[in-house]
Amino acid sequence: MSDRSNKVMINIIETRQISNIMEKQLFILTTICLILSACEKGEPEDINDGQKDPDETVISIPRIDFIEMSESQPHKNDPNTLWYDDFRTEKDYMDGYGEIDPDMNFGLVGGALDMGFDKGDVNGNGNRKVAFGDYPGNGAVRADEQFEDVYWRIYVKHEHGWEGAPQKMSRATSLVSVPTWQQAMIAHVWSGGGNSLTLDPARGVDGQTSNIKTTKYNDFDNLYWYGAKPNSDFQISATEESGYWVLVESRAKLNTPGLSDGVNQLWIDGRLEIDRQNLNFRGSYTAHGINAVFLESYWNSGSVKTQGRWFDNFIVSTEPIGAVVCPVNPVLHKTPYYGPNTMAAWEVELASDYDGNDVVFKSQEIEGTEAITVSQNTGSFSGSLLGASALASGETYFCRVRQKSSNGDLSKWSEWSRWHQGFVAGNE
């Protein structure tokens, strides 16, 4: 073969080799582009039939529904208490409607005020209005007194699976006339953004004078509004917070006449959520103080479905109220289990602070029941209560809980709940 032929053959071979290399490079580049395109579309690189792992289960996070209370609650006989109602029986309110539900209560006995809604209802199943102090009509308790700093507490429970946020929950007000019910001030506890609560304080007095501007009840056009803000972090009407009792406590303190030093505060589940300071609630008006608290069930747009809501353990006081009092070896009740399959076990821990920095009790795995007595027989005391056999009297404790299912891998627990359901250990 001639040198020319050899050169031609070499060129052909080199051309084919280059072509093969380019084809491989093109294939690699095409593959990379396809992978990048799939990633941009959110598709997995490891393509399968799209089915979830059958052994992978999502276990709902439980809560402590309630703690069995001590029979004697200190608020019943406290001189600072203006009103106490555990809804075991009907009490004489200044006004109200609706029934006590005997099958629902915080604890094992008593009842709760039915504050639920039928689908589409604006007005719920009940409300209550308690008058006290210098209320200008009939039916006030402690009618010979005037009150300028008032706390009120309720426990609220939404039916499991609750949806939506009714606008009104409660209010404290200063009523200055009957039957028109002019108002010097209002401290509203209303629904905020999303499923939160908020405070919406309002003044019915002209500036720093003593002149009442309102001419009737809820005279919105003649009220000075401070604005519904901020929203609570706690999403009390969210579906995931339904099915257990939640403490809601509020405070309204009138300003010193002529100054803007009034206060409006809100606690949810034992934590201060909203703190409104420097308010001019009543100008220089002093003829009436705070003299009524209303419990309300009102939904501006109507309930999205028929669903239950209840209020219990209602207290009005001139001092901070806080949580219920329970025995030093309390009985805790977990929320019911909602699939998959059945509950295999659960655990609970107690801490002496809301953040869980001092965990004082860790239970064993609990099976076959959704209640536990906190004792050395059911777990171990730790932290500041290491070696103890009971909780410390007079101290406040918070709970967290988790559970696992009988379905799939039993080593998989739900996440721990946040610290919640505070209570005070009594003397029992």
N, C-alpha and C positions, 0 to 999 in steps of 0.2 A: 504494500500500500504506500502511495506517495505521501510525502510530507504534507501536501495540500489536503489530501483525504483525511489524514490523521488530525489535522487542525479542525477540519469540519466536524469530525466525530467528537472531538473534545468539546467543541463549542455546543454541540447538541446535548451532550451529557451535562455540561455545566448549566445550560439553560433549563433542562429538566430538574436538576437539583435545586436551582433557585426557585423554580415554579413550585416544587414540593414544599420548600421552606416557606414560601409566601402563602401557600394554601394552609399550612399548619398555623402560621401566625394569624391569618384571617380567621381561622376556626377558633383560635384562642381569644382573639379580640371579640368575635361575635358572642362567644360564651360569656365573656366578662360583661358585655353590654346587656345580655339577657338577664344575668344575675343582678346587675345594678338596677335594671328596669323593674325587676320583680321586687327588689328591696324597696324601691321608691313607691311601689304600689302597696307596700305593706304585706307582701306575700312571703311566706317562709321559704328559706333556701332549700330546706329538706322537704320536698313535696311528698305528701301522703294522701290518704283518702279524706282528710279533713275532719276525722272523728276525734273526739276527746278521749283521753285515756280513761277507760271504764273504771279503773281503780281510783281515779282522782275525784274526790268529793269536796264540796264546799260546806263546811259546818257553820251554821249560824252562831253568832256571838250572843250568849245569854246575858241576862242581868239578874240582879237580886230584886225580886218583885217587891218584897216587904220584909220587915223584921217584926216578930211578935213583940208588941209593946208591953211595958209594965202596966199593970192594972191601974196604978195611981200615976197620973201625969201631973207634974207640978203646976202646969198652967191652970188646972181646974180651980185651984184655991189661991193662986197668986194675986195679990192686990193690984198688980200692974195689968192683969188681964181684964179687958173690957167685955170680951165675948169669947165663948168656947162652945163649939158644936162638933161632936164626933158623929152626928147623924144616926145615933142609935134610936132616937125618938124625934118627933117633930117639936121644934121650938117656936116661940112667938117672935117672928120677925116683923119689922115695920111694914114690909111688903115682900111679895115674891109669889112664885108659882112653881109647879112641878113636884115630883114625888121623890121620896127616898127609895133607892134600890136596895132591898134587904139582902140581896145575893152578892153584893159587891162592897168591899171595904178594905181599908188598909189594916190588915191583921186578920184575925179569925172570927171576930164578933162585930156586931154593929151593922151599919149600912153606909151608903155613900149617896151624895146628891147626884141625881141623874141629870147630866148636862150634855147629853148626846143630841144627835140630829137625825131626822129623816131626810131622805134624798130631796134636794131642792129647798129645804127649809132655811129661812133666814133667821128666825127665832128658834132657838134650841128648846130642849125639853124642860128647862128649868132656870130659875134665877133666885137670888135671895138678896134682900136689902136690910141691913142692920143699922139702926140709928142709936146714937149715944150722945152723952154730954149735952150741949146747948142746942140740939136740934129743935127747931121752932114749932114742931108739931107734937103729936102724942106718940107714945110708945117707945121713947128713948130710955136706954139703961144708963144709970149714973147721971141722971138728968140735971143734977145740981153742980156739975163740973164743966170745965172747958179744957180742951185738949189741943195742943199745938204740935205734937210729935207723936205719930202713930205708926205702928208696924202691923201688917196683916199677913197671915200665912195660910196657904192651902197645900194639900197634896193633890196632884192632878194625874189621872191615868187615862190614856187613850187606848181604845180597843186595838188588839193586835191586828196589824194591817191597815191602820188608820191612814187616810190620805187627805191632804189639804190643810189650810191654816185659817181657822175662824178668827175674825178680827178682834173680838172683845173677850177679855178674861175677867178683869176686875177693875175697880177704881175706888179711891178715897176722895171725898169731896166735903166742901163746906156749904151747906144749905142755909140760906138766910131768910127764907120766907115760905109760907104755905098759904094757899095751895099752889102758887106759881112755881115754887122751887127755884128761885133765883140762886145762883151759885157764885161764891166769892173765889173759889179755886177748884180745880180737879187734878188729880194725879192718876192718869190712865195707865193701866197695864194692858197693852194691845199687841196684836201680831205685828212683827216687823218684816223685814225682807226675807224672802224664802220661808223657812219654817221657824224663824226666830221669834223672840219676844222683844218688845221695846217699851220705853217709857215716853209718854206724850203729855207733859205737864201743861196746864193752861191756867190763866188768871182771868177772873171776871171783874176785876177792880180797875179803875182808870189810873194807870201809872202808879205813882207812889201816894196817891190820894186815898181817901176812905170812901170814894163814891163807887157804888155798885153799878156796873154797866149792863149786866145781863138782866133780861126781863122775864125769862122763863128757863125751864130746864133744858140743858143742851142748846143754849142760845149761841151756836157756833159763831155767828157773825159778830157777836159782841164779846167774844173771848179773845184774849191775847195768847197765841200759841207759841210755845218754845220749840216745837218741832219734835217729831217722832224719831229719836236718835239716842245713842247708836243702836245697832242691832246686837242682840246677845250672840255670843259664840255658840251657845247650846241651842240646838235645833229641836225644840221641844215637840213640835208637831210633825217631825219627819217620821216616815214609816219605820225606820230602824230604831227610833226611840219609843215606839209604841209598845204596849203590853205590860208596862210596869209603872209603879208609882214614882212621881217626881215632885220634890219639894220646891215650891215657889213662894218666896217671901219678899215683901215690898215695904218701903218706908216713905212717908211724906212728912217733912218738917217745915212748918211755916217760917217765913222770914221774920226777923225783928222788924217791927213797924218802921218804915222809912228806909230800910236797908235791903240789899239783895243778897241775903245769906241763907235762903231756903235750900232744902235738900230733897232729892228724890232718888231712891236707890232700889235696885232689884238684885236678888240672889236667886239662882237656880241650882238645885241639887247641891246646896251648901257652899257654892262659890259666888262671890260678888261679880256680877256680870255688867251692871250699869251703875254709874255713880254720877248723877247730875248735881252739880254744886252751883252756888251763887245765883239762886233763883229768887225772883220777886213774885211770890205766890199770892200775896194779898195786899200789897201796898201798905197803907197805914190803917186798914180796916181791922178792928179788934172786937166788934160786937159778937162775932161767932168764930169758933175754932173749927177744926176738923170734926165733923159730927156724923159721918155715915161712911160705910164701906159696902159696896155692891159686888156680888158675884154674878157674872154674866155669861150667857151663851148666845152670841149673835154673830152671824156670818153674812157679810154684805152681799155676796153673790150667791149665797145658798150652798148647802153642803153637796159635795160631788156624789155622795152615796149615803145610804143609811148606815150610821156607825155610832158606837158608844164612846162617851167621855164622862168621867166622874170626878167630883171634888170630894175631899174628905179632910177631917181634922182641921177645921177652920178656926183660926184664932185671931183676935184683934187685941193688941197690947200697946202699952206705952214704953215698953222696953224690947230689945231684940228677942226673938222667939227661938229660932233654931229648929233643930230636928227633934223627932220623937225620942222619948226616953225608954230604954229597953233594959232587961236584966243583964248582969255582968257575964252570964253565960247565955247569950241570946240564941234564939232559934231563927235561922235565916231561911227564907223561901225563894228558890230560884224560879225564873219564868219557865213556863212549859216548853218542852222540846218540840221543834217543828222540823222534822226530817233532815236528811234521808234516813229511812228505816226507823230504828228506835235509838234512844240514848244508851250508850254503853256506860258512861261515867262522867263525873264532873268534879271540879276542884274550886275552892274559894280561898282567897287570902284577905286579911284585914290589915289596914295600916292606920297609924295615928295621924296621918296628914293626907291631904287630897292628892299629892304627887307621889305617894308611895315610897317616901324616903325612909320611913320607919315601919317596916312590915313586922307586925306583932303576932300574927297567927297564920299558919299554913295548914290547910286541911289535908287529910288523906284523900285518896280517890273515893268518891261517894257513888254508890251503885244502888239502884232499886228504889230510890226516893228522891224527891226534889226539895227536901228540907234537911237541915243539919243543925245540931246544937253545938255551939263553939265550946269545946272542952278538951281536956287532955286525952279523952277517949276517942276523939275524932280528928285530932291533929296535934300540932306542936306549937307552943308559944315561942316567940323569938324577939329579936330587937330589944326594945326597952322593956318588954315583958318576958324576957328569957327566964325560964324556970317557973313562971307563974301558972296558976290553974284557972284564972279568970281574967277578964278585962278590968282595967282600973276604973273605979267609980268616979263619975264626974267628967270623964274624958270623952271626946268625940272620935269616932272611928269611921273609916270608909272601906268599901268592899270592892273587890274585883273577882271575876269568875270566868271559867272557860269550861267547855264540854267536848266530848267526842262521841262519834256515832258508831253503831254496831255494823254499819255498812263499810265495806272495803278495808283499808289498812287502819287497824285500831290504834296505831301509834300516832295517827294524825289528829291533833287537837284543833279546835277552833282557836282563833286568836283570843288573847285575854281581852276582856272588856276594859274600858277605862275605869278609873277609880270613881265610885258613885255610891249612892244610897247611904249617906252619912247618918249616924245615929249617936245618941249619948248613952253611955253606960250608967245605969242608976245605982241603987244601993242593994238590989236584990241579988 
